[in-house]
Amino acid sequence: MRHAALAATLAAALALTACSSDGDPVTPDEGETSAPAPTESGTAPQGDQPTAEGESDDVTLADLTISTHGIGPFEVGMSVAALSELTAIDYSTMVDGTAACVEFPLSYADPLSSMAALAESGGLDGTVDTFAVFDWQSDGLPTPRTDGGLGLGSSLAEIAAVYGDALQTEPWTLDDDVTRAWAVDDDGYGIQFLVDAESGALEIVVGRAPQVTYEAGCP
């Protein structure tokens, strides 16, 4: 079920992105304050989450484009407070404010239940260092892709064909059937794929190095 308030907020963000003259996602206004911060583990605490009545089918992740600097309007470097404003979700209810690093889902409901953010470099009052999109259940739902056509389900061979010698790979220590493949640009931003031999890419992480190269969530 898609909650109406979340869908409407994201739909508005998508509309702004589509209307941007240079094609770049529209960033939140400057001067926003940071939200209460993040937890130390890669798994956000469970609990009651903000909801809104009604539902909408207007928004899909397929409308977003993946780049090393973000996924659609979700831009690396935005504050957690700005992220809360964009999604209409209060992340202070989802994270442990005593920790210096946290990875948390953008929502426990569609359409953002397959996305997560990680904040570490600036501590509790810092900004988002990476965004991730994933499909661990292989639901096959529409998801974002890069300008080069890569997305969830892309094979290691397809990823290597795009990134060439810039791509680094190694086995994922949490699962022998999964390979970590990543590339970092000269500007310090990069992309990482967790690729299953049979199903292709299960997760794509984008953002700042070194956080974008972490094996899973916060170290």
Secondary structure, 3 states (H helix, E strand, C coil): CEEHHHHHHHHHHHHHHHHCCCCCCCCCCCCCCCCCCCCCCCCCCCCCCCCCCCECCCCCHHHCEEECCEECCEECCCEHHHHHHHHCCCHHHCCCCCCCCEEEECCCCECCCCEEEEECCCHHHCECCEEEEECCCCCCCCCCEECCCCECCCCHHHHHHHHHHHCEEEECCCCCCEEEEEEECCCCEEEEEEEECCCEEEEEEEEECCHHHCCCCCC
